Amino acid sequence: MNLLNEAEATLCPANEPSAEVPNGSAGHYLLGLIYRYTDRKKNAVHHFKMALSMDPLMWAAYEELCILGSAEEAVAFFGEAAALCIQKQYLNFSTSPKLHSSTEDCNLVDTRHCVSEDASPRQSKLMQGLKDISGNHHGAPVLGGTSGQPINSGLSNISFYNTPAPTMTQLSGVAPPLCRNVQPNGSNMSTQSAENSPRSTVNSTIQARRKFVDEGKLRKISGRLFSDSPRRSSRLSGDASVNANPNTTAVSGNGTNYSSKHLGGSKPSSRAFRSVTVRKGQPWANENIDEGNHNDILDDSLLNITSTTSTSSSTMEAKSYEQEAANIPVGGQVLSSSKVITGASEILTLLRVLGEAFRLACLYRCQDALETYQKLPHKHYNTGWVLSQVGKMYYEFDYLEADRAFGLARQMTPYNLEGMDVYSTVLYHLKEDMKLSYLAQELIQTDRLAPQSWCAMGNCYSLQKDHETALKNFQRAVQLNPRFAYAHTLCGHEYVALEDFENGIKCYQSALRVDERHYNAWYGLGMVYLRQEKFEFSEHHFQMAFQINPQSSVILSYLGTALHALKRSEEALVVMEKAILADKKNPVPMYQKANILMSLEKFDEALEVLEELKEYAPREISVYALMGRIYKRRNMHERAMLHYGIALDLKPSATDAAAIKAAIEKLHVPDEMDDNL
């Protein structure tokens, strides 16, 4: 709800400054998020570390520390101290609560398979609360889930449900629905007299049900009320039954009593009802509505399960619980402790590799992060999350490898949207319009409420130069998640493309309010100020981006450009050298280096750089135009004319073509340069 002040006051009341944060590590993690969102980084880091100290397996807290750039090496959080903490927590759990819970489980087994007079407190409480429907066998299950609610109120809104249920008159005379395998214990179960439940009652009910089915109100009737899965049976067995009569008990397939909330709840079940009245441990009537021919068959053999089966299964399950309870304090504790030590060691070893790789990734030490991810076992490396992280690393310097990694991630986990916004940007830079369009459509179909989906759609339109539509898609992503920093940055890029610099600056600043380490926004602000010729502002923002991502060749290139514009050419030259070393495939720093050398009148060195650059970018117009300018400065007019002609043959834009033609006209004017090239 974004009520961060109220959330903080709940976790840390102002009138109780020394109060302990509730819920241990989870409480500290939540408090850390609140401090992070309210721009209190120091406090956020403290609580994330507290969460990890209490629970070394809370990966989310370590992830937040990495995002904030404040994480220590992974071994500090997932080392020997963490293993001892896990072992200590397990031993404390196994010596006291586990034994107590096992004893309670044994008692619960007895009550599951035997409805005795000495009912458990939970059963007694439920029976007391449902006393208004246990007066006689004509009562129907309460659909609303509460005992005091009239059944008419539960049926008044029946039209809102997809699956209709029998009406009040059709339900009368029917005991609560039962599962197929009934295991009553006749010795401990009070029964209903045969006089109160004659066969005629069941037959009349069958006729009413046949009429109901014939009218087409029951859409689908299956052969079982519940699945035979033991997991579901055990999950539902926690609640006591709802009886239509104090002396009549509705029993499920594993001997468990079901309340009307499970059998019908607020949404009536469409499955077949079976009504069984237990008399001295023997079910004597069974009603079955067949889905194919709507015939009603009375088959006693389907429910003719003797109490011996119930008693034996109850005894076997009780013994297993007793053995479990006995093993824990005696021999099981030693064995379990060794397993815990081994398991903790293995999981912490895995987390150390993942944690260190993620920390390096957040510090934009991409090559180191990739090498660390390579240390993972094959089965862990080839997972969607890891491959997405690998794709993000390659995105910083190699779009083709990033495309391959993200493609593998999509194959592994096609419905995972982690990193798909970055993947769409990779395809944008590769100008893969078909793949980008297909990705955007798939993401929208997967989750149209995810910001990554709309970022991909926006990049698709931006590649088609439809910046206004792209902007609307990016704004939709911001609307869905205002804390998604990359969506704000993409909005800023589109505003700049539309030459709306004011709104572009606002979007970049919004991204930085969400995440101050989002270097793309610092870079975007630097580019805006560079185009506005506010070189000091530009240099400052490029410096901020460089501090966050010191390995980016693009950031270094434009930082050098800003320094050169500030007449700090020597510093700019050093920065360009770093940019070239960071990514030798990037032609921008080489071109800018040649430009700086020309301004320093080091023409021979500039020409050497440009000759090398021609091998990387043989069809780059600006390279030939700059070579023409250098040859003109050296009064080599024929070679200058040659390179100007090559630049024109490469079909430049109208603006560049006009500038090149103007330079050709001034070719024989001494010491004349055209700065517009």
C-alpha positions as CSV (number, residue, x, y, z in Angstrom):
1,M,0.0,0.0,0.0
2,N,3.1,2.2,0.0
3,L,2.3,3.4,3.6
4,L,5.9,3.2,4.6
5,N,5.7,5.5,7.7
6,E,2.8,3.4,9.1
7,A,4.8,0.2,8.3
8,E,7.8,1.5,10.1
9,A,5.8,2.6,13.1
10,T,4.3,-0.9,13.3
11,L,7.7,-2.6,13.3
12,C,9.4,0.0,15.5
13,P,7.0,1.9,17.7
14,A,8.2,5.4,18.6
15,N,7.3,5.0,22.2
16,E,9.3,1.7,22.5
17,P,12.8,2.5,21.0
18,S,14.4,-0.6,22.6
19,A,11.6,-3.0,21.5
20,E,12.7,-6.1,19.6
21,V,11.8,-6.2,15.9
22,P,9.0,-8.8,15.5
23,N,9.4,-12.0,13.5
24,G,13.2,-12.1,13.7
25,S,15.0,-12.1,10.4
26,A,11.8,-11.6,8.4
27,G,11.0,-8.5,10.4
28,H,14.5,-7.1,10.0
29,Y,14.4,-7.7,6.2
30,L,11.0,-5.9,6.0
31,L,12.4,-3.0,8.0
32,G,15.5,-2.9,5.7
33,L,13.2,-2.6,2.7
34,I,11.4,0.3,4.4
35,Y,14.6,2.1,5.1
36,R,15.8,1.5,1.5
37,Y,12.6,2.9,0.0
38,T,12.9,6.0,2.2
39,D,16.5,6.6,1.2
40,R,18.1,5.7,4.6
41,K,20.8,3.4,3.2
42,K,22.8,3.1,6.4
43,N,19.9,1.8,8.4
44,A,18.8,-0.4,5.6
45,V,22.2,-2.1,5.4
46,H,22.2,-2.6,9.2
47,H,18.9,-4.4,9.2
48,F,19.7,-6.6,6.1
49,K,22.8,-7.7,7.9
50,M,20.8,-8.4,11.0
51,A,18.4,-10.5,9.0
52,L,21.3,-12.6,7.6
53,S,22.9,-13.0,11.0
54,M,19.6,-14.5,12.3
55,D,18.9,-16.6,9.2
56,P,22.0,-17.2,7.0
57,L,19.7,-18.7,4.3
58,M,17.8,-15.5,3.7
59,W,19.1,-14.9,0.2
60,A,16.8,-11.9,-0.4
61,A,18.6,-9.9,2.3
62,Y,22.0,-10.6,0.7
63,E,20.5,-9.7,-2.7
64,E,19.4,-6.3,-1.3
65,L,22.9,-5.7,0.2
66,C,24.4,-6.3,-3.2
67,I,22.0,-4.0,-5.0
68,L,22.9,-1.3,-2.5
69,G,26.6,-1.9,-3.2
70,S,27.3,-2.7,0.5
71,A,27.7,-6.4,0.5
72,E,30.9,-7.9,1.8
73,E,32.3,-11.0,0.2
74,A,29.9,-13.9,0.2
75,V,32.2,-16.0,2.5
76,A,31.5,-13.5,5.3
77,F,27.8,-14.4,5.2
78,F,27.8,-18.0,4.0
79,G,30.9,-19.3,5.9
80,E,31.5,-21.5,8.9
81,A,29.6,-19.1,11.2
82,A,26.5,-19.5,9.1
83,A,26.8,-23.3,9.2
84,L,27.1,-23.2,13.0
85,C,24.1,-21.0,13.2
86,I,22.0,-23.4,11.1
87,Q,23.1,-26.3,13.2
88,K,22.3,-24.5,16.4
89,Q,18.8,-23.5,15.2
90,Y,18.1,-27.1,14.1
91,L,19.2,-28.6,17.4
92,N,17.2,-26.2,19.4
93,F,14.2,-27.1,17.3
94,S,14.6,-30.8,17.4
95,T,15.2,-31.1,21.2
96,S,12.0,-29.4,22.3
97,P,9.3,-28.4,19.8
98,K,9.7,-31.4,17.6
99,L,9.2,-33.9,20.3
100,H,6.2,-32.0,21.6
101,S,4.7,-31.8,18.2
102,S,5.3,-35.5,17.6
103,T,3.4,-36.4,20.7
104,E,0.5,-34.2,19.6
105,D,0.6,-35.9,16.2
106,C,0.2,-39.3,17.8
107,N,-2.8,-38.1,19.7
108,L,-4.2,-36.6,16.5
109,V,-3.9,-40.0,14.7
110,D,-6.1,-41.6,17.3
111,T,-8.8,-39.0,16.8
112,R,-8.6,-39.1,13.1
113,H,-9.5,-42.8,12.8
114,C,-11.9,-43.0,15.7
115,V,-14.7,-40.8,16.6
116,S,-14.8,-41.3,20.3
117,E,-16.8,-39.9,23.1
118,D,-13.8,-38.1,24.4
119,A,-13.4,-35.8,21.5
120,S,-10.4,-33.5,21.2
121,P,-10.8,-29.8,22.3
122,R,-10.7,-28.7,18.6
123,Q,-13.5,-31.1,17.7
124,S,-15.5,-30.1,20.8
125,K,-15.1,-26.5,19.9
126,L,-16.3,-27.0,16.3
127,M,-19.1,-29.3,17.4
128,Q,-20.3,-26.6,19.9
129,G,-20.1,-23.9,17.2
130,L,-22.1,-26.1,14.8
131,K,-24.8,-27.2,17.2
132,D,-27.6,-25.5,15.3
133,I,-27.3,-27.9,12.4
134,S,-26.9,-31.1,14.4
135,G,-30.5,-31.2,15.7
136,N,-31.9,-33.8,13.3
137,H,-30.9,-35.7,10.1
138,H,-33.0,-33.4,7.9
139,G,-30.4,-30.5,8.3
140,A,-28.2,-29.7,5.3
141,P,-24.6,-28.6,5.4
142,V,-24.1,-24.9,6.0
143,L,-22.7,-23.5,2.8
144,G,-21.7,-20.2,4.3
145,G,-19.0,-21.7,6.5
146,T,-20.5,-20.4,9.8
147,S,-23.0,-22.2,12.0
148,G,-25.3,-19.3,12.8
149,Q,-25.9,-18.3,9.2
150,P,-29.1,-19.5,7.7
151,I,-28.8,-21.7,4.7
152,N,-31.0,-19.5,2.6
153,S,-28.4,-16.8,2.8
154,G,-25.8,-19.2,1.4
155,L,-28.1,-20.0,-1.5
156,S,-29.2,-16.5,-2.2
157,N,-26.1,-15.7,-4.3
158,I,-26.0,-19.1,-6.0
159,S,-26.3,-17.5,-9.4
160,F,-22.8,-16.0,-9.0
161,Y,-21.2,-19.4,-9.1
162,N,-20.3,-21.2,-12.2
163,T,-21.4,-24.6,-10.8
164,P,-25.0,-24.7,-9.4
165,A,-25.9,-26.7,-6.3
166,P,-29.1,-28.5,-5.2
167,T,-31.8,-26.3,-3.8
168,M,-32.9,-26.3,-0.2
169,T,-35.8,-28.8,-0.8
170,Q,-33.5,-31.2,-2.7
171,L,-30.9,-31.1,0.0
172,S,-33.4,-31.9,2.8
173,G,-33.3,-35.4,4.1
174,V,-29.7,-35.9,3.0
175,A,-26.8,-36.2,5.5
176,P,-23.6,-34.2,4.8
177,P,-21.7,-35.5,1.8
178,L,-19.2,-38.3,2.2
179,C,-16.1,-39.6,0.5
180,R,-16.0,-43.1,-1.0
181,N,-13.9,-45.0,1.4
182,V,-15.6,-44.9,4.8
183,Q,-13.8,-46.4,7.7
184,P,-16.1,-46.3,10.7
185,N,-15.3,-47.7,14.0
186,G,-18.5,-49.3,15.3
187,S,-17.4,-49.7,18.9
188,N,-17.0,-46.0,19.5
189,M,-19.6,-44.5,17.2
190,S,-23.2,-43.8,18.2
191,T,-25.6,-44.5,15.4
192,Q,-28.9,-43.2,14.1
193,S,-31.9,-45.4,14.4
194,A,-33.2,-47.0,11.3
195,E,-36.7,-45.6,12.0
196,N,-35.4,-42.0,11.5
197,S,-33.6,-42.8,8.2
198,P,-35.7,-45.3,6.1
199,R,-34.8,-46.2,2.6
200,S,-37.7,-44.2,1.4
201,T,-36.0,-41.0,2.4
202,V,-33.0,-41.9,0.3
203,N,-35.2,-43.0,-2.6
204,S,-37.1,-39.7,-2.5
205,T,-33.8,-37.9,-2.5
206,I,-32.6,-39.9,-5.5
207,Q,-35.7,-38.9,-7.4
208,A,-35.1,-35.2,-6.5
209,R,-31.5,-35.5,-7.7
210,R,-32.5,-37.1,-11.0
211,K,-34.9,-34.3,-11.6
212,F,-32.2,-31.8,-10.8
213,V,-29.8,-33.4,-13.2
214,D,-32.4,-33.7,-15.9
215,E,-33.0,-30.0,-15.7
216,G,-29.4,-29.4,-16.6
217,K,-28.6,-27.4,-13.6
218,L,-25.7,-29.6,-12.5
219,R,-22.9,-29.0,-15.1
220,K,-20.6,-31.8,-14.2
221,I,-20.8,-34.7,-11.8
222,S,-17.7,-36.7,-11.2
223,G,-17.4,-40.1,-9.7
224,R,-15.5,-39.0,-6.6
225,L,-16.2,-36.2,-4.2
226,F,-12.6,-35.7,-3.4
227,S,-9.4,-37.0,-4.9
228,D,-7.9,-40.1,-3.4
229,S,-4.6,-38.3,-3.0
230,P,-3.3,-38.9,0.6
231,R,-1.7,-35.4,0.6
232,R,-5.0,-33.7,0.1
233,S,-6.7,-35.9,2.6
234,S,-4.1,-35.2,5.2
235,R,-4.3,-31.5,4.5
236,L,-8.1,-31.4,4.9
237,S,-8.1,-33.7,7.9
238,G,-7.1,-30.9,10.3
239,D,-10.7,-29.8,10.8
240,A,-13.4,-31.8,12.6
241,S,-16.6,-32.9,10.9
242,V,-20.0,-31.4,10.7
243,N,-22.7,-33.8,11.7
244,A,-26.3,-33.8,10.6
245,N,-27.2,-35.5,13.8
246,P,-25.4,-35.9,17.1
247,N,-25.6,-39.6,16.6
248,T,-24.6,-39.6,13.0
249,T,-21.1,-39.1,11.7
250,A,-19.9,-38.2,8.2
251,V,-16.5,-39.8,7.6
252,S,-14.0,-39.2,4.8
253,G,-11.9,-41.7,2.9
254,N,-9.1,-41.8,5.4
255,G,-11.4,-41.7,8.4
256,T,-11.3,-37.9,8.6
257,N,-14.4,-35.9,9.4
258,Y,-15.0,-33.0,7.0
259,S,-16.8,-29.8,7.8
260,S,-19.2,-28.2,5.4
261,K,-16.6,-25.6,4.7
262,H,-14.5,-28.2,3.0
263,L,-17.3,-30.1,1.4
264,G,-19.1,-27.1,0.1
265,G,-17.9,-23.8,1.6
266,S,-19.2,-20.7,0.1
267,K,-18.9,-22.3,-3.4
268,P,-20.9,-25.5,-3.6
269,S,-19.2,-28.6,-5.0
270,S,-20.3,-30.0,-8.4
271,R,-19.1,-33.5,-7.6
272,A,-21.4,-36.4,-6.8
273,F,-22.9,-36.6,-3.3
274,R,-23.0,-39.8,-1.4
275,S,-25.2,-40.1,1.6
276,V,-24.4,-42.8,4.1
277,T,-26.1,-43.4,7.4
278,V,-23.9,-45.5,9.6
279,R,-25.7,-48.0,11.8
280,K,-23.6,-50.0,14.2
281,G,-20.5,-49.6,12.1
282,Q,-22.1,-50.7,8.8
283,P,-23.2,-48.4,5.9
284,W,-26.5,-49.6,4.5
285,A,-27.2,-47.2,1.7
286,N,-25.2,-45.6,-1.0
287,E,-26.4,-43.2,-3.7
288,N,-24.4,-42.8,-6.9
289,I,-25.2,-40.4,-9.7
290,D,-23.5,-41.5,-12.9
291,E,-22.3,-38.8,-15.2
292,G,-23.0,-40.6,-18.4
293,N,-26.5,-41.9,-18.1
294,H,-27.7,-40.2,-14.9
295,N,-28.8,-43.5,-13.5
296,D,-29.0,-43.9,-9.8
297,I,-27.4,-47.1,-8.5
298,L,-27.5,-48.4,-5.0
299,D,-24.4,-50.4,-4.4
300,D,-23.7,-51.4,-0.8
301,S,-20.4,-53.1,-1.8
302,L,-18.8,-49.8,-2.8
303,L,-18.9,-48.6,0.8
304,N,-18.7,-51.9,2.6
305,I,-15.4,-51.3,4.3
306,T,-15.2,-53.0,7.7
307,S,-14.0,-51.3,10.8
308,T,-11.1,-53.7,10.9
309,T,-9.5,-51.8,8.0
310,S,-9.8,-48.6,9.8
311,T,-8.4,-50.0,13.0
312,S,-5.4,-51.5,11.3
313,S,-4.5,-48.4,9.3
314,S,-5.0,-46.3,12.4
315,T,-2.6,-48.5,14.3
316,M,0.0,-48.5,11.6
317,E,0.0,-44.7,11.3
318,A,0.1,-44.3,15.0
319,K,3.2,-46.6,15.2
320,S,5.0,-44.6,12.6
321,Y,4.4,-41.4,14.6
322,E,5.6,-43.2,17.8
323,Q,8.8,-44.3,16.0
324,E,9.4,-40.8,14.8
325,A,8.9,-39.4,18.2
326,A,11.2,-42.0,19.7
327,N,14.0,-41.5,17.1
328,I,14.4,-37.8,17.6
329,P,15.6,-37.7,21.2
330,V,17.5,-41.0,21.1
331,G,19.2,-42.2,18.0
332,G,17.6,-40.0,15.4
333,Q,19.1,-36.8,16.8
334,V,22.7,-37.8,16.1
335,L,21.7,-39.0,12.6
336,S,19.7,-35.9,11.8
337,S,22.4,-33.6,13.1
338,S,24.9,-35.2,10.8
339,K,22.5,-34.8,7.9
340,V,21.9,-31.2,8.8
341,I,25.7,-30.5,9.0
342,T,26.2,-32.1,5.6
343,G,23.2,-30.3,4.0
344,A,24.1,-27.0,5.5
345,S,27.6,-27.3,4.2
346,E,26.4,-28.1,0.7
347,I,23.8,-25.3,0.5
348,L,26.2,-22.8,1.9
349,T,28.9,-23.8,-0.6
350,L,26.4,-23.2,-3.4
351,L,25.3,-19.9,-1.9
352,R,28.9,-18.7,-1.6
353,V,29.4,-19.1,-5.3
354,L,26.1,-17.6,-6.3
355,G,26.5,-14.8,-3.7
356,E,30.0,-13.8,-4.8
357,A,29.0,-13.9,-8.5
358,F,25.9,-11.7,-7.8
359,R,28.0,-9.3,-5.7
360,L,30.5,-8.9,-8.5
361,A,27.7,-8.4,-11.0
362,C,26.2,-5.6,-8.9
363,L,29.7,-4.0,-8.8
364,Y,29.8,-4.4,-12.7
365,R,32.9,-6.5,-12.5
366,C,31.5,-8.4,-15.4
367,Q,34.4,-10.7,-16.4
368,D,35.0,-11.7,-12.7
369,A,31.3,-12.4,-12.3
370,L,31.1,-14.6,-15.4
371,E,34.2,-16.6,-14.2
372,T,32.5,-17.1,-10.9
373,Y,29.3,-18.3,-12.4
374,Q,31.3,-20.8,-14.5
375,K,32.3,-22.5,-11.2
376,L,28.7,-23.6,-10.6
377,P,27.8,-27.2,-11.3
378,H,26.2,-27.8,-14.7
379,K,22.7,-28.4,-13.3
380,H,22.8,-25.1,-11.4
381,Y,24.4,-23.0,-14.2
382,N,21.8,-24.1,-16.7
383,T,18.9,-22.5,-14.8
384,G,16.8,-19.6,-15.9
385,W,18.0,-17.3,-13.1
386,V,21.7,-17.9,-13.6
387,L,21.5,-17.6,-17.4
388,S,19.6,-14.4,-17.0
389,Q,22.4,-13.0,-14.8
390,V,24.9,-14.2,-17.3
391,G,23.0,-12.4,-20.0
392,K,23.0,-9.2,-18.0
393,M,26.8,-9.4,-17.7
394,Y,27.3,-9.9,-21.4
395,Y,24.9,-7.0,-22.1
396,E,27.6,-4.6,-20.8
397,F,30.1,-5.5,-23.5
398,D,28.9,-8.2,-26.0
399,Y,25.4,-8.1,-27.3
400,L,25.7,-11.3,-29.3
401,E,26.7,-13.4,-26.3
402,A,24.0,-11.7,-24.3
403,D,21.4,-12.7,-26.9
404,R,22.6,-16.3,-26.7
405,A,22.5,-16.4,-22.9
406,F,19.0,-14.8,-22.7
407,G,17.8,-17.2,-25.4
408,L,18.9,-20.2,-23.3
409,A,17.2,-18.7,-20.2
410,R,14.0,-18.4,-22.2
411,Q,14.2,-22.1,-23.1
412,M,14.8,-23.2,-19.6
413,T,12.1,-21.0,-18.0
414,P,9.9,-19.5,-20.6
415,Y,7.5,-18.0,-18.1
416,N,10.2,-16.2,-16.0
417,L,10.4,-12.5,-16.7
418,E,13.7,-11.9,-14.8
419,G,16.0,-9.8,-17.0
420,M,13.6,-9.8,-20.0
421,D,13.6,-6.0,-20.0
422,V,17.4,-6.1,-20.6
423,Y,17.0,-8.8,-23.2
424,S,14.7,-6.6,-25.1
425,T,17.3,-3.8,-25.0
426,V,19.9,-6.3,-26.3
427,L,17.6,-7.1,-29.3
428,Y,17.0,-3.3,-29.8
429,H,20.8,-2.7,-30.1
430,L,21.2,-5.7,-32.5
431,K,18.2,-4.3,-34.5
432,E,16.5,-7.7,-34.4
433,D,13.1,-6.3,-35.0
434,M,11.4,-9.7,-35.6
435,K,12.8,-11.4,-32.5
436,L,12.0,-8.3,-30.4
437,S,8.4,-8.2,-31.6
438,Y,8.0,-11.9,-30.9
439,L,9.5,-11.5,-27.4
440,A,7.2,-8.6,-26.6
441,Q,4.1,-10.5,-27.7
442,E,5.1,-13.5,-25.6
443,L,5.8,-11.5,-22.5
444,I,2.5,-9.7,-22.8
445,Q,0.7,-13.0,-23.1
446,T,2.6,-14.4,-20.1
447,D,2.0,-11.4,-17.8
448,R,0.5,-8.2,-19.0
449,L,0.8,-6.7,-15.5
450,A,4.6,-7.0,-15.4
451,P,6.7,-3.9,-16.2
452,Q,9.2,-6.1,-18.1
453,S,6.5,-6.9,-20.7
454,W,5.8,-3.3,-21.4
455,C,9.5,-2.4,-21.5
456,A,9.9,-5.0,-24.2
457,M,6.9,-3.6,-26.1
458,G,8.2,-0.1,-25.8
459,N,11.6,-1.1,-27.2
460,C,9.9,-2.7,-30.1
461,Y,8.1,0.5,-31.0
462,S,11.3,2.6,-30.3
463,L,13.2,0.4,-32.9
464,Q,10.5,1.4,-35.4
465,K,11.1,5.1,-34.6
466,D,7.6,5.3,-33.2
467,H,8.8,7.2,-30.1
468,E,5.4,8.4,-28.9
469,T,3.9,4.9,-28.8
470,A,7.1,3.6,-27.2
471,L,6.8,6.3,-24.5
472,K,3.3,5.3,-23.7
473,N,4.4,1.7,-23.2
474,F,7.2,2.7,-20.9
475,Q,4.9,4.9,-18.9
476,R,2.6,1.9,-18.5
477,A,5.5,0.0,-17.0
478,V,6.1,2.8,-14.6
479,Q,2.4,2.8,-13.7
480,L,2.5,-0.9,-12.9
481,N,5.7,-0.6,-10.8
482,P,6.9,2.9,-9.8
483,R,10.0,1.3,-8.2
484,F,11.1,-0.2,-11.5
485,A,14.1,2.2,-12.2
486,Y,14.8,1.0,-15.7
487,A,11.3,1.9,-16.9
488,H,11.9,5.5,-15.7
489,T,15.2,5.6,-17.6
490,L,13.6,4.2,-20.8
491,C,11.0,7.0,-20.6
492,G,13.8,9.5,-20.4
493,H,15.5,8.0,-23.5
494,E,12.3,8.5,-25.5
495,Y,11.8,12.0,-24.3
496,V,15.3,12.8,-25.4
497,A,14.6,11.2,-28.8
498,L,11.6,13.5,-29.0
499,E,13.9,16.4,-28.0
500,D,11.9,17.0,-24.8
501,F,14.9,17.4,-22.6
502,E,13.0,18.8,-19.6
503,N,10.8,15.8,-19.2
504,G,13.7,13.5,-20.0
505,I,15.7,15.0,-17.1
506,K,12.7,14.5,-14.8
507,C,12.5,10.8,-15.8
508,Y,16.2,10.2,-15.2
509,Q,15.9,11.9,-11.8
510,S,12.9,9.7,-10.9
511,A,15.0,6.6,-11.7
512,L,17.8,7.8,-9.4
513,R,15.3,8.4,-6.6
514,V,14.3,4.7,-6.9
515,D,17.9,3.4,-7.3
516,E,20.8,5.8,-6.9
517,R,23.2,3.2,-8.3
518,H,21.3,2.9,-11.6
519,Y,24.1,4.1,-13.8
520,N,22.0,4.3,-16.9
521,A,20.1,7.3,-15.5
522,W,23.4,9.1,-14.7
523,Y,24.6,8.4,-18.2
524,G,21.3,9.7,-19.6
525,L,21.6,12.9,-17.7
526,G,25.2,13.3,-18.9
527,M,24.1,12.9,-22.5
528,V,21.3,15.5,-22.2
529,Y,23.7,18.1,-20.7
530,L,26.3,17.3,-23.4
531,R,23.7,18.0,-26.1
532,Q,22.8,21.2,-24.3
533,E,26.5,22.1,-24.2
534,K,26.5,22.2,-20.4
535,F,29.8,20.5,-20.3
536,E,30.5,20.8,-16.6
537,F,27.1,19.2,-15.7
538,S,27.7,16.6,-18.3
539,E,31.2,15.8,-16.9
540,H,29.8,15.5,-13.4
541,H,27.1,13.0,-14.3
542,F,29.4,10.9,-16.5
543,Q,31.8,10.8,-13.5
544,M,28.9,9.5,-11.3
545,A,28.1,6.8,-13.8
546,F,31.8,5.9,-14.1
547,Q,32.1,5.4,-10.3
548,I,29.2,2.9,-10.4
549,N,30.3,1.1,-13.6
550,P,34.1,1.7,-14.1
551,Q,34.3,-1.0,-16.8
552,S,31.9,0.6,-19.3
553,S,33.7,1.6,-22.5
554,V,30.7,3.8,-23.5
555,I,30.7,5.8,-20.3
556,L,34.4,6.4,-20.5
557,S,34.1,7.5,-24.2
558,Y,31.6,10.2,-23.4
559,L,33.4,11.2,-20.2
560,G,36.4,11.8,-22.4
561,T,34.3,13.8,-24.8
562,A,33.0,16.0,-22.0
563,L,36.6,16.6,-20.8
564,H,37.7,17.5,-24.3
565,A,34.9,20.0,-24.6
566,L,36.1,21.6,-21.3
567,K,39.6,22.0,-22.9
568,R,41.1,19.3,-20.7
569,S,42.4,17.4,-23.7
570,E,45.3,15.6,-21.9
571,E,42.9,14.1,-19.3
572,A,40.5,13.2,-22.1
573,L,43.2,11.4,-23.9
574,V,44.0,9.2,-20.8
575,V,40.3,8.4,-20.4
576,M,40.0,7.4,-24.1
577,E,42.9,5.0,-23.7
578,K,41.0,3.3,-20.8
579,A,37.9,3.2,-22.9
580,I,39.7,1.5,-25.8
581,L,41.2,-1.1,-23.4
582,A,37.8,-1.8,-21.8
583,D,36.3,-2.8,-25.2
584,K,38.5,-2.9,-28.3
585,K,35.4,-3.6,-30.5
586,N,33.9,-0.2,-29.6
587,P,34.7,2.3,-32.4
588,V,33.6,5.4,-30.5
589,P,36.6,5.8,-28.2
590,M,39.0,5.3,-31.1
591,Y,37.3,8.0,-33.1
592,Q,37.2,10.4,-30.2
593,K,40.9,9.7,-29.5
594,A,41.7,10.6,-33.1
595,N,39.7,13.8,-32.8
596,I,41.5,14.8,-29.6
597,L,44.9,14.1,-31.3
598,M,43.9,16.3,-34.2
599,S,43.0,19.1,-31.9
600,L,46.5,18.7,-30.3
601,E,47.9,18.9,-33.8
602,K,49.3,15.3,-33.6
603,F,48.2,14.5,-37.1
604,D,50.3,11.5,-37.8
605,E,49.1,9.7,-34.6
606,A,45.5,10.7,-35.4
607,L,45.8,9.1,-38.9
608,E,47.3,5.9,-37.5
609,V,44.3,5.6,-35.2
610,L,41.9,6.2,-38.0
611,E,43.6,3.7,-40.3
612,E,43.2,1.1,-37.6
613,L,39.6,2.1,-37.0
614,K,38.8,1.6,-40.7
615,E,39.4,-2.1,-40.3
616,Y,36.7,-2.3,-37.5
617,A,34.2,0.1,-39.2
618,P,34.9,0.2,-43.0
619,R,31.6,1.9,-43.8
620,E,31.7,4.6,-41.1
621,I,31.2,7.9,-42.7
622,S,32.6,10.0,-39.9
623,V,35.9,8.2,-40.1
624,Y,36.5,9.2,-43.8
625,A,35.3,12.8,-43.1
626,L,37.7,13.2,-40.2
627,M,40.6,11.9,-42.3
628,G,39.6,14.4,-45.0
629,R,39.9,17.2,-42.4
630,I,43.3,16.1,-41.3
631,Y,44.7,15.9,-44.8
632,K,43.3,19.3,-45.4
633,R,45.1,20.7,-42.3
634,R,48.3,19.2,-43.7
635,N,47.6,20.8,-47.1
636,M,47.3,17.4,-48.8
637,H,44.2,18.5,-50.8
638,E,44.1,15.5,-53.2
639,R,44.0,12.9,-50.5
640,A,41.5,15.1,-48.6
641,M,39.2,15.2,-51.7
642,L,39.5,11.4,-52.0
643,H,38.3,10.8,-48.5
644,Y,35.5,13.4,-48.7
645,G,34.3,11.6,-51.9
646,I,34.4,8.2,-50.2
647,A,32.2,9.7,-47.4
648,L,29.7,10.9,-49.9
649,D,29.6,7.6,-51.7
650,L,28.5,5.9,-48.4
651,K,25.2,7.8,-48.7
652,P,25.2,9.9,-45.5
653,S,22.2,11.7,-44.1
654,A,21.1,15.0,-45.7
655,T,22.7,17.0,-42.9
656,D,26.0,15.2,-43.0
657,A,26.1,15.3,-46.8
658,A,25.6,19.1,-46.8
659,A,28.4,19.5,-44.3
660,I,30.8,17.4,-46.4
661,K,30.0,19.4,-49.5
662,A,30.6,22.6,-47.6
663,A,34.0,21.3,-46.6
664,I,34.8,20.4,-50.2
665,E,34.0,24.0,-51.3
666,K,36.4,25.4,-48.7
667,L,39.1,22.9,-49.5
668,H,41.5,25.4,-50.9
669,V,40.8,28.1,-48.2
670,P,43.9,28.1,-46.0
671,D,43.6,27.2,-42.3
672,E,39.8,26.8,-42.6
673,M,38.0,24.0,-40.7
674,D,34.4,23.1,-40.6
675,D,33.5,22.2,-37.1
676,N,30.1,20.8,-38.1
677,L,31.6,17.6,-39.5
